[in-house]
Amino acid sequence: MALRNVIKISVTPSAKTVIADIAEKNGMREMWVASRVYEWFGAQDDVLRKAILQVLPEGYEVDVVRMALEKFAAAKGKPKK
């Protein structure tokens, strides 16, 4: 079994509900959903991460959306891991 690190985080009630719903619909534990979200987030481009965290300077939203769409389009057709 792969080694795991356990962290404790505080989330808003709405975030908890979303994760719980996703986990239930997919037959997963909430910690597995969170782990996969962390892995996905860490694999994203720095600009996209900043956009998700809402720490980009004002006015960059359109550029970030364009970049994200281009990245998703380029990934289309690649086999999933």
N, C-alpha and C positions, 0 to 999 in steps of 0.2 A: 504494500500500500504506500502511496506517495506521502511524503511528509507534508504536514499542513501547519500553518501558523494560525492561531486564533486571536482575533482582535475584537474588542468591544467598541461598538459605535452607537452614537445617539442619532436617531432619525425622527423626522416629524411623523405624526400619526398618519398623514396621507401617504408618505413614502412607505411606511410599514404596511399599510393596506395594499398598496400597489404590489410590493414584493410578495406579500402573503398570497394575493390573488394569482400572480404569475406562477408562484411555486405550486399552488394547489392545482391550477389548470394543467400544469406540465408534469405533475406527479413527482415533484422535486422538493427537497428541503430548502428553506429560505437561505441558509448559508451557502448552498450550491449556486443559487441564483445570484447572490451577492458576489461570490467569488468569480463567476463568469463575467459579471458586469465590470468588476475591477480589472480582470484580464483584458477585456475589450477596451476599456478606457485607457489602460496603459499602452495599448498597441496603437492608439490614434496619434495623428500628427499633433505637434505641440499647439498649433493654432486652433485646431478643432477642440482640443482639451480646454484651452482658454475660453473658447466660445461656450462650451458646455458649462464651465464654471462661472460664466458671465463676468470675465475679467479682461475682456478686450476693450480697447478704446472705442468710444462711440463712433459710429459710421462704418465699421468694418463688417457689419452683419451680412450684407449682400455678398461681399467677397468670400466670407466663410461658408455661406450656403452654396455658392458656386463651387468652391473647392471641395466641399463634402460631396456634392452631386457628382463631380468629376471622379472623385475617389471611389464612390460606390459604383459608378458606371464601369470604371476600370476593373473593379473586382468581380463584376458580373461574369459568370461563367467559370470562375475559378472554383476548383473543388473545395468543399468545406473540410475543415480539420476534424 
